[in-house]
Amino acid sequence: METDIATKECVIVYAHILQKGRPANILIGHIEVEHAHAQGVYAASKKAFAALGDQCSNWLEKIIAMGADGAAVNLASKGGVIVLLQQEAGDHIVPFHCMPHRLELAMLSVQRDIPMIRQLYDLLHLIWKTYHFSPKSMRELRVIGADLGVNALVPSGVKGTRWLPHVSRALETFLKPGQFTTVYRHMDYLAGSSANADIAGQATKVKKSMEDATFVAFCHFITDVFSGISKFSLLLQRNDVILPQVVCSLEQLLVTTEVMVARPKPHGRLSEFLTDMRLQRRQQDKEGEMAVYKFQTITLKGEASNLAEDGVAATKLKKVMDATIKSTVKNLKARFSSLLEESASESATTKAVKCFNIFNHDSWPENKEDLVDHGADDLAFLLDHFSTVLRRNGVNAELAKEEFVSLKLLIAKMFKDKTYLSLWELMLTREPYCSEHKVSFG
């Protein structure tokens, strides 16, 4: 469920279902909310289902989870929509805080922790404002770009949007060959010629940041960090994404982020930047020239000479990189603790989410004797937790336990090479598997 405001307050309701054996999102309805409290949002949501008639008349008998943004009206443990839904349909219903939104909140916490990230966000926002609200400035940027032989792009915004790929695109645009130089030249022009003191002051501020070697190197580093986070965000936004994919990708993101403490991302932006700085140093040493370091054509100031050394351990950049990685990992783990093995206190719904990992055949043991017992306790918990909805739909819990054993042995013998999605699509839609295991598959 999503609430938003335009000229009216509305609730947009989607259903995440299995369609021909594959997960899919379908739009249920877009309904005006008469009152923007939990009862009003819940009533509007039910109205959306009711509008579809008999095809959705039994949705309360089948629902097992509710996803929404993190607003208290939706997910508050006392008086939120989730409480009203659980009271009517059953306590088994799992509340999900929208995962891309959760990821955004994690990175906003990192932004609050790390002053240089705030500086970067502010600079990118200031650049965006300069060209978004001034066609004259955009024309001037393009003229300068044409003189430099560069196709100047419109800078991207980083604020006022929920999804992190926007930030990644803004960084890529900012560092694009030629774009960085073009923006710098125009800011230099505005700083020296603008009659508006505010514009001249803002341009001077941007120009100084773009000359700071540590800041420029950090822009490359954070671009590497956000490239992985952006991919994770895009995965979370896919219609066909399933929980094991999310958990696996999250764990991979944490590992690849943590290793950046020891070394830059291989073939990443920072690695290329530092390599170029070292090439400049060696070339100048060879020719006996005074050390002057540049990014694109802009002369860098500050600790540029230190960044051109073979190691950056003693630099200001290394300190802020370490702090950024530590904060990123900490906040990702905090926001996604329910998907990891790090939750201090585990509710029944949180445990239920983790128990679904028993259906990830990639994590099953190779030994057949171990496989027979694998996941038995977790399956028993799931059958008990969702007993209300399972009984409504005619599932025999004891028979389901027996079928799960035979199902594991069948998959391990014949379908171990299949992906998660293709495996369960096969089991849910193809004969004889869907008939032989009809209790397990409902």
N, C-alpha and C positions, 0 to 999 in steps of 0.2 A: 504494500500500500504506500502511495506517495501523496503528500499534500503539498499544494503549491498555491500561489496567489497571483492572479492577473487582475481582472475586474471582479471576479467572484472567487470564493474559496471552494475548491473542488477536491474530490478524492479520485485518483486513478487506480483502478483495481486490475491487476493481472493475476493469472493462475499459471503456476509452473507445474506441468503435467507430463506424463509419458504419452507420446503420440507415435504409434507404430513402433514401440520399443525404444524410442529416443526421447530425451528430455526436450521440452519446448515451452515457450512462453506464449500465452494467448491473452489478448485484451478482453477483459470482462465488461468494463464500462468506465465512463467518465461522468461522475455524478456530483452535482452541487451539494455542498455541505450546509445544512440549515444552521447548525451550531457547531463551532470549531472546538468542542470538547470531545472527550473520548466517546461518550454516548452518541454524539452527532456524527462523528467519523464512522463509528461502527454501524450506525443505522444507514448511512449513505452507502457503505460497503455492501451491506445486505441487500439494499435496494438495487445495486448493480447486478447482483446475482439473480434477484427476483425478476429483473427485466428480461432475462433470457428464457424464462418459462421453465418447462419440464426438464429441459436438457441439463439444468443446473440445480434442480429442486433438492437434490440430496447432497449438496456440497458440504454441509456441516457434518454429515456422516462419514465423509472421506478425508477431510482435511487433516494434515499431520503437522503442518508448520505454517508460520506467518512471518513474512519478511517486510521490513519497513525501514525508513530512515530513523535516526536516533532520537527524534523528538519525543519528549515525555508523554505527549498525548497518545503516542503509538505504543511505546515499549515500557512505560513506567510499571514497576512491579506492584504498585498500588494505584488502581484506577485507570490504567492505560487500556487501549483497545485490546491488547493481548490478554489482559485479565478478563475482560468481558467475553472474549472469544473462548477462553479456557473454561469459564463458568458455564457457557452454553454447550460447547462441543466436547470438552474434556481436558483434564490437566496434562494429557500426553502431548498437546500441541507445543512444538518447539518454536521459540521466538528467535528470529534472525535479524540482527542489525545489518542493514545493507552493507555489503562488504566493500564495494568501491568507496562508499562514504566513510567507512571505518578506516580504510587506507588513507584517505584524505586527512582525516583527523589525526592519524599517527604522524603524518608528515608536517601537519601544522604544529604539533607538539615539538617536533625537531626544529622547526623554524623558530619557535620561542626559545629553545635551548641554545641555539647557535647564532650569535650576532651576525656573523658573516653571511649566513643564509638570509637573514632579514635584510641585510644590505643588498644582497643580490636580488631578492624579490622586489625591493623598493626601486632599485635601479631599472630592472626590466619593466616595472610598472610605469616609471617615469618616462622611459623611452617610448613605451606604447602610447601613453597619453600625449606625448609631443606630436606624434604623427596621426593618432586617431582623431583628435579634435582640431587639427590644423591642416587643411588641404594644402596650404601654402608651404608648410614645413615638409609635407610629403613630396610636393613638387620639387622643392630644393634638394631633398635627399636623392631623388631620382636623377636630377641634373648632375649632382656630384658623382653619383654612381656611374652615369654614362661617361663622364670625363675619365673615370678610373677604369672603364671597360667592365663594369659590374652591373648586373641586373638587380637593383636594390629591391628587396622584399619588404612588405609591410610587416613591421615588428608585431609579434604575437603578445597577447595579454597573459598575465599569470594570476590575476586576482578576480574574485567574483565568479569563479567556476569550480565545480566540484571535482572534476576528473583530472588526475595527474598527468595524463598524456599531453594536455595543453601546456603544462610547464615544460615538459621534455621538448616539445616542438619549439617553444619560445627560446629555450637554450640553444637548440640546434640552429635556429635562424640567427640568433645573436652571434654565434661563433662561425657561421658559414664563411668560407673564403671570400674575401672582398666586402662582405656585409659589415663586419666589425670595423674595418677601415673606413667605410663610407659613413657609418653612424658617427664614428669618432671625428671625422673631418667636418661633418655638419654641426656637431656639438661645439667643436672649436670655433666654427663660424658664428654660431649663435652666441657663444660666450663673449665674443669680441665685438659683435655688431648689433645685437638686439637692443632696442631702445627700452624694452620692458625689463626692469630689474629682476623680477621673479624668474623670467625665462632665462636671462643671462646667468643668474645664480644657479638655477637647476642644471643648465648646460655645463657650467664649470664643474659642478659636483659630479656629473656623469663622466666628464672628460678625465678628471683626476682618478676616478675609480678605474677607468679603462687604461690608465697608464701604470697602475699599481701591479707589479709582477705577481705578488702573492694573490691578489684578487683575481687576476686573469687566470692564473694556474688553478685557483679554486673553482672558477667557472667551468674549466675543463673537467676537473674532478667530479663536481656535482652533476655534470652532464652524464658521466659514466654511471653514477649512482642512480640517477633518475631514469636512465635507459632501462635498467632492470625493473625498477618499480613501475614504470610505464607499461612494460610488457605484462606484468602481473595484474595491473589495473585493467588492461584490455581483456585478459583472460577472464577476470571476474565479471566483465560486462557481456560475455558471450551467452547466448540463449541456451546453448547445449552444454554448458559447463556443469560438472558434477563434483561432489565434495572431495573424492580422492584426488582429482586433478588439482583442486585448490590447495589441499594440504601438501601435496608433493611440490607444487610450484612455490608455495610459501617457504617450505624448508630449503628449497634450492636458492631462493632469493636471500634468505638469511645467511646461508653459507657463502655465496658469492659476494655478498656485501661485507661480511666479516673479514674475508681474506684480503680486502682492499687495504686493511691496516698494514699488512706486510708488504704489499706490492701493488702498483697501479693495475687496473684492468688490462690484460693483454690486448694489444692492438686498440686500446681505448683512446679517448680524447686526451687524457692526461699523459699517458705513455707517449703519444705522438708529440705533445707539446714539450715534454722534458727531453725527448730525443732531439728535437729541433734546437732547443736551447744548448745542448751539449755539442751539437754539430757547429753551431755558431761560435762557441768557445774555442773548439779545436781549430776552426778556420782562422779565427783572430789570433790565436797563439802561434799558428804556423806563419802568418803574415806579419806578426809583430805589431798588430794594431791595438789601439785602446779598446777595452772591452765595452761594447755597446750591444745590448740584446733587444731584439724586436719580436713582436708577434704580428704577423702579416707585415705591415710597414710601420707600425706604431712602436716607438722607442719605449721600453719598459723601465720603470724606476723601482726603487725599494730593494728587495732582496733578489733581484734578477741574477746577479753573479752567483749567489748561493744555490739557486735553482739549476744553474748550469753545471754544477758539480755532479759527480757520479752518484752521490747519495743525497737525500734531502732530510736525513734524520734530525738534523739540528736546526731546521728551519721553522719559521712561523707557520708555513703551509702544513707541515707534518703534524703540528699540534692541533690545528683546526680540523684537519682530516681525521685524526684519531677521535677527537671529540664528536665529530659528525657521525662517524661510523658507530661509535658507542651509543649515541642518542638514537640513531635510526634503528639499530637492532633492539634496543630497550623498548622503544615505543611500538615497534611492530609486534614484538612478543606480548606487550601489554594489551594491545588492541585485538590480537588474534589468539589470546591465551586459550580460548575454548577449543581451538583447533589443534593446539599443541599439547604436549604433556607437561604443562607448566602452570596449570590453574591451581591456585592455593586451596580454594574451596570449590567443590564440584557439585553442581545441582544435578537433578535427575535428567533434565533436558540436555545439559552439557554432556553428561556421560552417554546419553543416547546418541548424540552426534558422533562422538568418538567411536562408539560401538559399530557404527556403519562401516568402519574400515575393514571389518571382517569380509566384506564383499569385494575387496581389492585383491584380486587373485595374484597380483605381482608380489604381494607380501606373504603369500602362503608358504609354509615349509615344504621342502622337497621330499622329506621322508613321509611315506604313506601313513605310518602309524601316528606320527605327529599331526598329519593333516586331518585324520579322522576326528581328533579332539580339538583341533584348532578352531577358536571362535565359539566354542560351545557355551561358555559362560556369558559371552557378550550377546549371543543370539538369545539365550534365555532372558537376559535383561531386556532386550528389545521386544520380545514377545510379551513380556509382562508390562513394560512401559506403554506399549501401544495396544494392550489387550482390548481396550474399549472399542477402538476403531476396527481391530481385527475381527472381534466377535460380530460386530455389525455386518461385516462383509463375509461371514461364513468361514473364517480360517480356523482350522484345527491346529492348535499350538503344538501338541505332541507329534502329530504327523509332520508338521513343518520341520521339527528338529531332525526327524528321520530323513526327510527329503534333502535337508541341507548337507548331510553326510554324503549321500549318493551324488548330489550335485557337485560337491567339491572333488570327488574322485573322478567324475566324468570330465570336468573341466581340466583337471590336472593331467589327465591322460590324453585328451583330444584337442583342447582349445587353449593351452597355456600360452601360445604365441599370439593370441588375439589381444587387441587393445580393449580397455575397459568398456568403452561405448559399443564397439562392434560385438563383443562377447554378450553383453546383456540384451542387445537388440536381437541377436540370434536366439537366445534362450527365451525371450518373451514373445517372439513372433513366429518362430519356425517349428514345425512338427518334426519329430515327436516330442521335442524338448518342452515346449510350452504346455503340452497335455500331461506329460509324465510328471512335471513339477508344478502342476496347477495350484496346489496349496501354497507352495512357496511364493509363487508369482501372483497370487490372488486371482 
